[in-house]
């Protein structure tokens, strides 16, 4: 019985960790290493956000969809989970929430870089 419980706990922990690993990845776009969503879409940070808090809602979030975190997602190194005011959760890098951009239509697009002077592609160190 104890072996079964330990095995199930290990499986569950592996599943939660995989949510983090499956949410984003590193990509090389024109010689620049960036982070992308698992789909390959560029991830962006927003200067008006605070560490651990998104300030992008309504029309902003329609244009800059948050990178949603699955239920049970856990922090992974520089990556953490931020609560949104609507009760959903999103990923953050180094405490700053991350987003995609609706005008990026295919993997590798970086059309949101520099928009309004406040949106920046998330560079991978």
LINBELSUL-V381792 format. One line per field, one symbol per residue. phi: phi as a letter, one per 30 degrees, with the letter a starting at -180 (. if undefined). psi: psi as a letter, one per 30 degrees, with the letter a starting at -180 (. if undefined). burial: I if it has 9 or more other C-alpha atoms within 8 Angstrom, else O. Layout:
BEGIN
phi = ???
psi = ???
burial = ???
END
This chain:
BEGIN
phi = .dddddddddddddddddeddddbacbcchicdbcbdedjdecbcbeddceibdccbhdedddbddddcdeidbebhdcbccdcddjdbbdbchicebbcbdddcbejdbddeieiibcbeddcd
psi = eeeeeeeeeeeeeeeeefeeffellkljjhfkklkllfffkkkllkffllkgkkgjlbeefefikkjkklkfklljcfklkkklfgflklkkkhfkkllakffjflkfkhffjgkggfkkkjkk.
burial = OOOOOOOOOOOOOOOIIOIIOOIIIIIOOOOOIIIIIIOIIIIIIIOOIIOIIIOOOOOOIIIIIIIOIOOOIIIOOOIIIIIIOOOIIIIIIOIIIIIIIIOIOOIOIOOIIIOOOIIIIIOOO
END
